[in-house]
Amino acid sequence: MDSFTLVIVSALVSTIMAATMYLLHRASRRTPCLLDWSAAGLCFLASNVIALLAMNTKLPFVVAPGIANVFYISGHYLILAGVRRHLGLRPRYDWLAALAVTILLLHATGFAHGAVSRRLLMLTPFVVGINASVVWLLARQTDKAARGSYLPLLVVEAAFMTQLLLRALFISAGQPIQLTFLGNQLWQTAGSLAVLAFLSLATMCCALIVIRHQELALRSASLTDSLTGWLNRRALLDMAEREFQRHRRSGDVLHFLTFDIDHFKSINDQHGHAVGDAAIRHVTNVAAQALRGYDARFRIGGEEFAALITGDDKLQAHQVGERLRTLIENSPLLIDGQRLTLTVSLGVAACEHDDLQWDDALRRADQALYHAKRHGRNRLSVYGVDLLPLATARLA
């Protein structure tokens, strides 16, 4: 395949990359990394357009290959910038500006004005460094749900980096190779095909990352309460079943802790629903400080909440619940400069060996909660201690 055809095809693929990423951004404006990847496609396109002009017009050296190479390396960097932004890091456009100036200055040196192979060796460390940064960022991600979507781009970047290194090592260690600007030699054709494959695959990989991210976000939204950020009742059905089956296999202690806000209706009536929502958010924020990091927490109703307490010590659920109650009582909600004291009533119940399903324990925890509310509120009741099972109570 001649160099003119390769440049034309690369320009088309770059256009597709820029357009695809931009259209995906129009459909999902909450994903700014798509703009970086769209800009990367534009940079690769600009590099190819300059190459096409250089085939038919005598351009200054600073333009071709100088500015053309700046656009080319900027395209690689903008892929890195998009990955950084996707992962919640700063894209660091200041690094991109410094990189562009460095590339231009290098093209002003006598080394760059020499053989084409020299410029290839000069630019390889920059591109390899950018590729390695992408690989390193993606490889260190620990989110198992998202790692599968990162793997294709990681492999593409690593493969492109490897072929660049092999070409550079062969050129520097072997016999001098007479390359010409935009020539049809084997090494240049292979390099152009590698770039073409890279652009095609990188476009698909970046789109895959965004689609998978949106899929996980939708799944999380379907399982999460929007007001508090806690899991919802639908998530409780799945997680409680898994924990209950694990409890039956291993015999580990499993408790349900339920609680709700005391006199919540009067808070809504007196202060309005906006304050009621603020009270719910406040209680969940404070409760999260009392609960342990691995305790699953749920909003199961308006002002009703639940937590799964696991551990080997049967006193742990009581201790966690009492710590939660005390912390909320001592953390008033500030409303327009006024302190609104909130309290909660709590119920605790353990899963028993003869339970047929997990909601048997949740039902007992609710009974303990109502017992706490009937006996003064702002207290914790434990099923089997403060509230006896019905059969035991009749015998007593």
KOLMARTOR-943630 format. One record per residue (C-alpha): residue in three letters; x negated, y, z negated. Coordinates in steps of 0.5 Angstrom, whole numbers, plus 500, padded with zeros to 3 digits. Each point is the difference from the previous one (the first is absolute). Layout:
% residues N
r	east	north	up
ALA	X	Y	Z
...
***
This chain:
% residues 396
r	east	north	up
MET	500	500	500
ASP	497	507	502
SER	499	505	495
PHE	505	505	503
THR	506	495	499
LEU	497	498	493
VAL	501	508	498
ILE	507	500	503
VAL	502	494	496
SER	497	503	494
ALA	503	506	501
LEU	507	497	501
VAL	499	496	493
SER	498	506	497
THR	506	504	502
ILE	504	494	498
MET	497	500	493
ALA	501	507	499
ALA	507	500	502
THR	502	494	496
MET	497	502	494
TYR	504	507	501
LEU	506	497	501
LEU	500	495	494
HIS	498	507	496
ARG	507	503	503
ALA	504	494	498
SER	496	500	493
ARG	498	507	498
ARG	498	497	493
THR	494	497	503
PRO	495	505	502
CYS	494	495	501
LEU	504	499	507
LEU	498	507	502
ASP	492	499	499
TRP	501	494	504
SER	504	503	505
ALA	494	506	500
ALA	495	494	501
GLY	503	498	506
LEU	500	507	503
CYS	493	500	498
PHE	498	494	504
LEU	505	503	506
ALA	496	506	500
SER	493	496	500
ASN	503	496	506
VAL	502	506	504
ILE	493	504	499
ALA	497	493	503
LEU	505	500	506
LEU	498	508	501
ALA	493	498	500
MET	501	495	505
ASN	502	505	505
THR	497	507	498
LYS	493	502	497
LEU	501	501	493
PRO	495	503	495
PHE	497	495	495
VAL	503	503	494
VAL	507	499	503
ALA	498	493	503
PRO	498	496	496
GLY	500	505	494
ILE	507	502	499
ALA	502	493	503
ASN	496	496	495
VAL	503	505	494
PHE	507	498	502
TYR	498	493	500
ILE	497	500	493
SER	506	504	498
GLY	505	495	502
HIS	497	495	496
TYR	499	504	494
LEU	508	502	501
ILE	501	493	499
LEU	496	500	494
ALA	504	506	497
GLY	507	497	502
VAL	498	494	496
ARG	497	504	494
ARG	507	504	500
HIS	504	494	500
LEU	496	498	494
GLY	501	506	496
LEU	494	503	501
ARG	498	507	503
PRO	498	499	508
ARG	494	505	499
TYR	501	504	506
ASP	494	504	498
TRP	495	493	501
LEU	503	500	507
ALA	498	507	502
ALA	493	499	497
LEU	500	494	504
ALA	502	504	507
VAL	495	505	498
THR	494	495	499
ILE	502	496	507
LEU	500	506	504
LEU	493	502	496
LEU	497	493	502
HIS	502	501	507
ALA	496	507	500
THR	494	496	499
GLY	495	497	505
PHE	501	493	497
ALA	507	500	503
HIS	498	503	507
GLY	496	494	501
ALA	503	493	502
VAL	507	498	499
SER	498	494	496
ARG	497	506	495
ARG	507	503	499
LEU	503	493	499
LEU	495	499	494
MET	501	507	498
LEU	507	499	499
THR	501	493	498
PRO	498	501	492
PHE	506	506	500
VAL	505	495	503
VAL	498	494	496
GLY	500	504	494
ILE	507	502	501
ASN	502	493	502
ALA	497	497	493
SER	504	505	496
VAL	506	498	503
VAL	499	493	499
TRP	497	501	493
LEU	507	504	498
LEU	504	495	502
ALA	496	494	497
ARG	501	503	493
GLN	507	501	500
THR	503	495	495
ASP	508	501	502
LYS	501	493	502
ALA	507	502	504
ALA	496	505	504
ARG	493	496	501
GLY	503	496	506
SER	502	506	504
TYR	493	503	499
LEU	496	494	502
PRO	501	501	508
LEU	497	507	499
LEU	494	498	496
VAL	499	494	505
VAL	500	505	506
GLU	496	505	497
ALA	495	495	497
ALA	499	496	507
PHE	499	507	504
MET	495	502	495
THR	496	493	501
GLN	500	501	507
LEU	497	507	500
LEU	495	497	495
LEU	498	494	505
ARG	500	505	506
ALA	495	505	496
LEU	496	495	497
PHE	499	496	507
ILE	499	507	504
SER	495	502	494
ALA	496	493	500
GLY	500	498	507
GLN	498	502	506
PRO	501	508	502
ILE	507	500	504
GLN	501	505	505
LEU	507	503	499
THR	503	505	503
PHE	506	505	498
LEU	507	497	502
GLY	496	494	504
ASN	503	493	501
GLN	494	496	497
LEU	502	494	496
TRP	499	504	493
GLN	504	506	502
THR	505	496	502
ALA	500	495	494
GLY	500	506	496
SER	506	503	504
LEU	504	494	499
ALA	499	500	493
VAL	502	507	499
LEU	507	498	504
ALA	501	494	496
PHE	499	504	493
LEU	505	505	502
SER	505	495	502
LEU	499	496	494
ALA	499	506	495
THR	507	503	503
MET	504	494	498
CYS	496	499	493
CYS	502	507	498
ALA	507	499	502
LEU	500	493	496
ILE	497	504	494
VAL	506	505	500
ILE	506	495	502
ARG	497	496	494
HIS	500	506	495
GLN	507	502	502
GLU	502	493	499
LEU	497	499	493
ALA	503	507	498
LEU	507	498	502
ARG	500	494	496
SER	497	503	494
ALA	506	505	501
SER	505	495	500
LEU	497	497	494
THR	499	507	496
ASP	504	505	497
SER	499	506	503
LEU	501	505	494
THR	495	496	495
GLY	496	496	504
TRP	502	494	496
LEU	502	493	504
ASN	507	500	501
ARG	505	494	498
ARG	499	497	507
ALA	492	499	498
LEU	502	497	493
LEU	504	495	504
ASP	494	497	503
MET	494	502	495
ALA	504	497	494
GLU	502	494	504
ARG	492	499	501
GLU	498	501	493
PHE	506	496	497
GLN	497	494	504
ARG	493	501	498
HIS	503	500	493
ARG	503	494	501
ARG	494	497	503
SER	494	502	495
GLY	504	502	494
ASP	498	507	499
VAL	504	504	496
LEU	505	505	504
HIS	504	505	497
PHE	505	505	503
LEU	500	507	497
THR	506	504	502
PHE	501	508	498
ASP	505	506	502
ILE	500	507	498
ASP	504	502	494
HIS	506	504	501
PHE	498	501	507
LYS	507	502	502
SER	500	506	495
ILE	494	502	503
ASN	503	500	507
ASP	506	504	498
GLN	496	505	496
HIS	494	502	504
GLY	503	497	507
HIS	497	494	505
ALA	494	504	501
VAL	498	499	493
GLY	502	493	500
ASP	496	498	506
ALA	494	504	496
ALA	501	496	494
ILE	500	494	504
ARG	494	501	503
HIS	497	503	493
VAL	502	493	497
THR	497	496	505
ASN	493	504	500
VAL	499	499	493
ALA	503	493	500
ALA	494	498	505
GLN	495	503	495
ALA	503	495	495
LEU	500	494	504
ARG	494	496	503
GLY	498	501	507
TYR	502	493	501
ASP	507	500	497
ALA	505	501	506
ARG	505	505	499
PHE	507	501	503
ARG	505	505	500
ILE	507	496	500
GLY	505	505	500
GLY	501	507	499
GLU	496	501	493
GLU	499	493	499
PHE	493	497	501
ALA	497	493	499
ALA	493	497	499
LEU	497	494	501
ILE	495	498	494
THR	495	495	501
GLY	495	497	495
ASP	498	495	495
ASP	502	503	494
LYS	507	500	498
LEU	499	507	496
GLN	498	504	507
ALA	507	501	502
HIS	502	503	494
GLN	493	504	499
VAL	501	503	507
GLY	507	502	499
GLU	499	503	493
ARG	494	504	503
LEU	505	502	506
ARG	505	502	495
THR	496	505	496
LEU	496	503	506
ILE	507	502	503
GLU	502	503	494
ASN	494	504	499
SER	500	502	507
PRO	505	506	501
LEU	503	502	506
LEU	498	507	502
ILE	506	504	503
ASP	500	507	501
GLY	495	501	495
GLN	505	496	495
ARG	498	493	497
LEU	505	495	501
THR	498	494	496
LEU	502	493	503
THR	501	493	497
VAL	501	493	503
SER	503	494	497
LEU	496	493	502
GLY	502	493	500
VAL	495	494	501
ALA	501	493	501
ALA	496	494	502
CYS	501	495	505
GLU	501	493	497
HIS	498	493	502
ASP	508	498	501
ASP	501	506	505
LEU	503	498	507
GLN	498	507	503
TRP	497	507	498
ASP	506	504	499
ASP	502	496	494
ALA	494	503	497
LEU	502	507	503
ARG	507	499	497
ARG	497	499	493
ALA	496	506	500
ASP	506	504	502
GLN	504	497	494
ALA	494	503	496
LEU	500	506	503
TYR	508	501	499
HIS	498	498	493
ALA	495	506	499
LYS	505	505	502
ARG	505	497	496
HIS	496	501	494
GLY	497	507	500
ARG	497	501	507
ASN	492	502	501
ARG	498	493	497
LEU	498	493	503
SER	504	493	499
VAL	497	494	501
TYR	505	494	502
GLY	499	494	495
VAL	497	505	495
ASP	505	506	499
LEU	505	497	504
LEU	501	492	499
PRO	503	496	506
LEU	508	499	499
ALA	499	492	498
THR	495	502	495
ALA	504	506	497
ARG	506	496	499
LEU	496	495	496
ALA	498	505	496
***
